[in-house]
Amino acid sequence: MRKILPLVLTGLFAVSACQLVGDDDPGDEAHRLNAMTSFPLHAYLPDAGSADGKAIGTAQWIVARKCMVRLGFTGFKTLDIRTVDATYPVRQGTLAGSSSRLGDDSPYGVDDPDLAAEHGYHDRPHDEGTDQAMEWPADQYTALTGTFESGESHQAHGRPIPEKGCMGEALRKIAGPEPEPTEIGGIKLTGHYSVAATLWYTAHKAATKKAAWKKAGRAWSDCMKKAGFHYPGPDEASADSDWFGTEKASGKEKKTAAADARCKLDTEYIQSVHAIESRAQKDAIAQHKKALEDQRAADARTLANARRIVAGQS
């Protein structure tokens, strides 16, 4: 996913604890830059962890709850929004069996040799008090999301499920009609932030073609060779097929990831490519200022609508 779009739009741009440490660690700058919050275009994307983001999430569930009751799920009348407002529905059974997954949400991958030596390219187990996804029975999940498996009915209790389910209907009532989808890198992006996401992708693609980016990649690769690992770039190391299909990292994966992180620090790879990509983003912002400012104005309207909905429930 990092090759196609260097962000996770649903992951939702929270600042990690490693960005709050002091300046004594030589890896501090790399940690700080290896986060979505460090890029210019981040200002035009949502932060679900902020007070504004939480207000929109709460309002979406308030409206979706009414929709679910309308579809015949009467138990939703007493649904406590506080138990779900930081979540998005997951189909029952899809969370079972794994406490970690391959990959991470950072732009440039692993950057802490100690953590990499412990977990490889697999995420740390999600047991640190973060909001957990909630599973819903199939009939409720399809009604909430409008996502269906083969043969599933597009109705609930004889009533048609709205496009993208009750969650989609709720968001349209809060934020207005969804813009036309945009396709980038073979992936169709939909939603109210597709302009910023598209610009992020095109800026990233332009940055990777720069000679300075390729030079940084060669320096990292040369460092890895000295450690006994042969990869042309960090993406190839993290996406090695040997790491897939396992719940936990192997010894080889851990050693590779630790060397990867160490070489990023030793060659200042992250600092180098971040500077190139940030410049590309600033150029994109300058060229598309009106579209981005229009989105920012729409965000303000969405937030105002959300706050009115939340206030009406108080």
C-alpha positions as CSV (number, residue, x, y, z in Angstrom):
1,M,0.0,0.0,0.0
2,R,2.9,2.4,0.7
3,K,4.0,2.2,-2.9
4,I,0.5,3.2,-4.1
5,L,-0.5,5.8,-1.6
6,P,1.8,6.7,1.3
7,L,-0.9,7.1,3.9
8,V,-3.8,5.1,5.4
9,L,-6.9,7.1,5.0
10,T,-8.8,5.1,7.5
11,G,-6.0,4.8,10.0
12,L,-6.4,8.1,10.7
13,F,-3.3,10.1,11.3
14,A,-2.9,9.9,15.0
15,V,0.4,11.2,16.5
16,S,2.4,8.3,17.9
17,A,4.1,8.4,21.3
18,C,7.6,8.2,19.7
19,Q,7.1,11.7,18.2
20,L,6.9,13.2,21.7
21,V,10.4,12.3,22.9
22,G,13.2,14.8,23.4
23,D,16.1,15.7,21.1
24,D,18.8,13.5,22.7
25,D,18.2,10.4,20.6
26,P,19.8,10.7,17.2
27,G,16.8,9.0,15.7
28,D,14.3,11.6,17.0
29,E,14.3,13.6,13.8
30,A,13.7,10.4,11.7
31,H,10.8,9.4,14.0
32,R,9.3,12.8,13.8
33,L,9.5,13.0,10.0
34,N,8.2,9.4,9.5
35,A,4.6,10.4,10.3
36,M,1.7,11.7,8.2
37,T,1.5,14.7,10.5
38,S,4.9,16.0,9.3
39,F,3.8,16.6,5.7
40,P,2.2,19.8,4.2
41,L,-0.8,18.0,2.8
42,H,-1.7,16.6,6.2
43,A,-3.4,19.9,6.9
44,Y,-6.0,19.0,4.3
45,L,-6.8,15.6,5.6
46,P,-8.9,14.5,8.6
47,D,-7.6,13.6,12.0
48,A,-10.1,11.3,13.6
49,G,-8.3,11.6,17.0
50,S,-8.9,15.3,17.2
51,A,-11.9,16.9,18.9
52,D,-13.3,17.9,15.6
53,G,-12.8,14.4,14.2
54,K,-14.5,12.9,17.2
55,A,-17.5,15.2,16.8
56,I,-18.0,14.2,13.2
57,G,-17.7,10.5,14.2
58,T,-20.2,10.8,17.0
59,A,-22.6,12.7,14.7
60,Q,-22.3,10.0,12.1
61,W,-23.3,7.3,14.6
62,I,-26.2,9.3,15.9
63,V,-27.6,9.7,12.5
64,A,-26.8,6.0,11.6
65,R,-28.5,4.8,14.7
66,K,-31.8,6.5,13.5
67,C,-31.3,4.9,10.1
68,M,-30.9,1.4,11.7
69,V,-34.1,1.8,13.7
70,R,-35.9,2.8,10.5
71,L,-34.6,-0.4,8.9
72,G,-36.2,-2.5,11.7
73,F,-33.2,-2.9,14.1
74,T,-35.2,-1.8,17.1
75,G,-32.4,-2.6,19.5
76,F,-30.5,0.4,18.1
77,K,-32.9,2.7,20.0
78,T,-30.8,2.1,23.1
79,L,-27.4,1.9,21.5
80,D,-24.9,3.9,23.6
81,I,-23.0,6.0,21.1
82,R,-20.1,6.3,23.5
83,T,-19.3,2.6,22.9
84,V,-19.0,2.9,19.2
85,D,-18.2,6.5,18.2
86,A,-14.5,5.9,17.7
87,T,-15.1,2.8,15.6
88,Y,-16.2,1.7,12.1
89,P,-18.2,-1.5,11.7
90,V,-16.4,-4.8,11.0
91,R,-18.2,-8.0,9.9
92,Q,-18.4,-10.6,12.6
93,G,-15.6,-13.1,12.4
94,T,-13.1,-11.0,10.5
95,L,-11.0,-10.0,13.5
96,A,-10.4,-13.5,14.8
97,G,-7.0,-15.2,15.0
98,S,-4.4,-12.4,14.8
99,S,-3.1,-9.9,17.2
100,S,-0.6,-8.4,14.7
101,R,-0.4,-7.8,11.0
102,L,2.2,-7.2,8.3
103,G,3.0,-3.6,7.5
104,D,2.5,-0.3,9.3
105,D,1.0,3.1,8.7
106,S,4.2,5.2,8.6
107,P,5.3,6.7,5.3
108,Y,8.8,5.2,5.2
109,G,8.4,2.0,7.2
110,V,10.5,0.8,10.2
111,D,12.8,3.4,11.8
112,D,13.5,2.0,15.3
113,P,16.1,-0.8,15.2
114,D,15.1,-2.1,18.7
115,L,11.4,-2.4,17.8
116,A,12.2,-3.8,14.4
117,A,14.4,-6.5,16.1
118,E,11.5,-7.4,18.3
119,H,8.6,-7.3,15.8
120,G,10.2,-7.3,12.3
121,Y,7.8,-5.8,9.8
122,H,4.8,-6.9,11.7
123,D,2.8,-4.3,13.7
124,R,3.1,-4.4,17.4
125,P,0.1,-6.2,19.0
126,H,-2.9,-3.9,19.4
127,D,-3.1,-4.1,23.2
128,E,-2.0,-0.7,24.1
129,G,-5.4,0.9,24.9
130,T,-6.2,2.0,21.4
131,D,-9.7,2.0,20.1
132,Q,-10.6,-1.4,18.9
133,A,-12.8,-2.2,15.9
134,M,-16.2,-3.7,16.8
135,E,-17.7,-6.7,15.1
136,W,-21.3,-6.8,14.0
137,P,-23.6,-9.7,12.9
138,A,-23.8,-10.0,9.1
139,D,-27.3,-8.5,8.9
140,Q,-26.4,-5.5,11.0
141,Y,-23.0,-5.1,9.2
142,T,-24.6,-5.0,5.7
143,A,-27.2,-2.5,6.9
144,L,-24.6,-0.3,8.5
145,T,-22.1,-0.3,5.6
146,G,-24.0,-1.3,2.5
147,T,-21.3,-4.0,1.9
148,F,-22.6,-7.3,0.8
149,E,-21.3,-10.8,0.2
150,S,-22.5,-12.8,-2.7
151,G,-26.2,-13.7,-2.3
152,E,-26.9,-11.4,0.6
153,S,-30.1,-9.3,0.4
154,H,-29.9,-5.6,-0.1
155,Q,-32.9,-5.2,2.1
156,A,-33.3,-5.3,5.9
157,H,-36.7,-6.4,7.3
158,G,-38.2,-5.7,3.9
159,R,-36.8,-2.1,3.7
160,P,-34.1,-1.1,1.1
161,I,-30.6,-0.5,2.6
162,P,-29.3,2.9,1.5
163,E,-26.2,3.2,-0.6
164,K,-23.1,2.5,1.5
165,G,-25.5,1.6,4.4
166,C,-26.6,3.7,7.3
167,M,-23.1,4.9,7.9
168,G,-22.9,6.2,4.3
169,E,-26.3,7.8,4.5
170,A,-25.3,9.5,7.8
171,L,-22.1,10.9,6.3
172,R,-24.0,12.3,3.3
173,K,-26.4,14.1,5.7
174,I,-23.5,15.6,7.6
175,A,-21.0,16.3,4.8
176,G,-23.2,16.5,1.7
177,P,-23.1,14.5,-1.5
178,E,-19.9,12.5,-2.1
179,P,-17.6,13.8,-4.9
180,E,-17.0,11.7,-8.0
181,P,-14.5,8.9,-7.3
182,T,-10.8,9.4,-8.3
183,E,-8.6,6.5,-9.5
184,I,-4.9,6.6,-8.7
185,G,-2.4,3.8,-9.1
186,G,-5.2,1.4,-10.0
187,I,-7.1,2.1,-6.7
188,K,-10.4,4.0,-6.8
189,L,-10.6,6.6,-4.1
190,T,-14.0,7.8,-3.0
191,G,-14.9,10.3,-0.3
192,H,-14.6,13.9,0.6
193,Y,-10.8,13.9,0.8
194,S,-10.0,12.4,-2.6
195,V,-8.5,15.7,-3.9
196,A,-5.9,15.8,-1.1
197,A,-5.3,12.1,-1.4
198,T,-4.7,12.3,-5.1
199,L,-2.3,15.2,-4.7
200,W,-0.4,13.2,-2.1
201,Y,-0.1,10.3,-4.5
202,T,1.1,12.4,-7.4
203,A,3.5,14.3,-5.3
204,H,5.0,11.1,-4.0
205,K,5.3,9.7,-7.5
206,A,7.1,12.8,-8.7
207,A,9.4,12.8,-5.7
208,T,10.5,9.2,-6.3
209,K,11.7,10.2,-9.8
210,K,14.1,12.8,-8.4
211,A,17.8,12.0,-8.6
212,A,18.2,12.9,-4.9
213,W,15.6,10.3,-4.0
214,K,17.4,7.6,-6.0
215,K,20.7,8.6,-4.4
216,A,19.2,8.2,-0.9
217,G,17.9,4.8,-1.9
218,R,21.3,3.7,-3.2
219,A,23.0,4.8,0.1
220,W,20.4,2.8,2.1
221,S,20.9,-0.2,-0.2
222,D,24.8,0.0,0.1
223,C,24.4,0.1,3.9
224,M,22.1,-3.0,3.8
225,K,24.7,-4.9,1.6
226,K,27.3,-4.3,4.2
227,A,25.0,-5.9,6.7
228,G,24.4,-8.9,4.4
229,F,21.0,-8.0,2.9
230,H,20.4,-7.3,-0.7
231,Y,17.4,-5.1,-1.6
232,P,17.2,-2.2,-4.0
233,G,15.1,-0.1,-1.6
234,P,13.1,-0.2,1.6
235,D,9.8,-1.1,-0.1
236,E,11.3,-4.3,-1.4
237,A,12.7,-5.2,2.0
238,S,9.4,-4.7,3.8
239,A,7.4,-6.4,1.0
240,D,9.6,-9.5,0.8
241,S,7.2,-12.4,0.2
242,D,9.0,-14.4,3.0
243,W,7.2,-12.2,5.5
244,F,3.7,-12.9,4.3
245,G,1.3,-15.5,5.7
246,T,2.7,-15.6,9.2
247,E,1.2,-14.1,12.4
248,K,4.6,-13.5,13.9
249,A,7.9,-12.4,12.5
250,S,10.6,-15.0,11.8
251,G,14.2,-14.5,13.0
252,K,15.3,-13.6,9.4
253,E,12.5,-11.0,9.2
254,K,13.5,-9.4,12.5
255,K,17.2,-9.2,11.5
256,T,16.3,-7.7,8.1
257,A,13.9,-5.1,9.6
258,A,16.5,-4.2,12.3
259,A,19.1,-3.6,9.6
260,D,16.6,-1.7,7.5
261,A,15.9,0.7,10.4
262,R,19.5,1.1,11.3
263,C,20.5,1.9,7.7
264,K,17.7,4.5,7.5
265,L,19.2,6.2,10.6
266,D,22.9,5.8,9.5
267,T,22.3,7.2,6.0
268,E,19.6,9.7,7.0
269,Y,17.4,8.2,4.4
270,I,14.2,9.5,6.0
271,Q,15.4,13.0,6.3
272,S,16.5,13.0,2.7
273,V,13.4,11.6,1.1
274,H,11.1,13.5,3.4
275,A,12.6,16.8,2.3
276,I,12.1,15.9,-1.4
277,E,8.5,14.7,-0.9
278,S,7.6,17.8,1.2
279,R,8.8,20.1,-1.6
280,A,6.7,18.2,-4.1
281,Q,3.7,18.5,-1.8
282,K,4.2,22.2,-1.4
283,D,4.3,22.6,-5.2
284,A,1.1,20.6,-5.5
285,I,-0.6,22.8,-2.9
286,A,0.4,25.9,-4.7
287,Q,-1.0,24.6,-8.0
288,H,-4.3,23.4,-6.5
289,K,-4.9,26.0,-3.8
290,K,-8.5,26.7,-4.8
291,A,-9.6,23.1,-4.8
292,L,-7.9,22.5,-1.4
293,E,-9.4,25.7,0.1
294,D,-12.8,24.7,-1.2
295,Q,-12.4,21.4,0.6
296,R,-11.4,23.2,3.8
297,A,-14.5,25.3,3.6
298,A,-16.6,22.2,3.1
299,D,-14.9,20.7,6.2
300,A,-15.9,23.7,8.2
301,R,-19.6,23.2,7.1
302,T,-19.4,19.5,7.9
303,L,-18.1,20.2,11.4
304,A,-20.8,22.8,12.0
305,N,-23.4,20.3,11.0
306,A,-21.9,17.6,13.2
307,R,-21.8,19.8,16.2
308,R,-25.4,20.7,15.8
309,I,-26.3,17.0,15.7
310,V,-24.3,16.2,18.8
311,A,-25.7,19.2,20.6
312,G,-29.2,18.1,19.8
313,Q,-28.6,14.8,21.6
314,S,-27.2,16.4,24.8
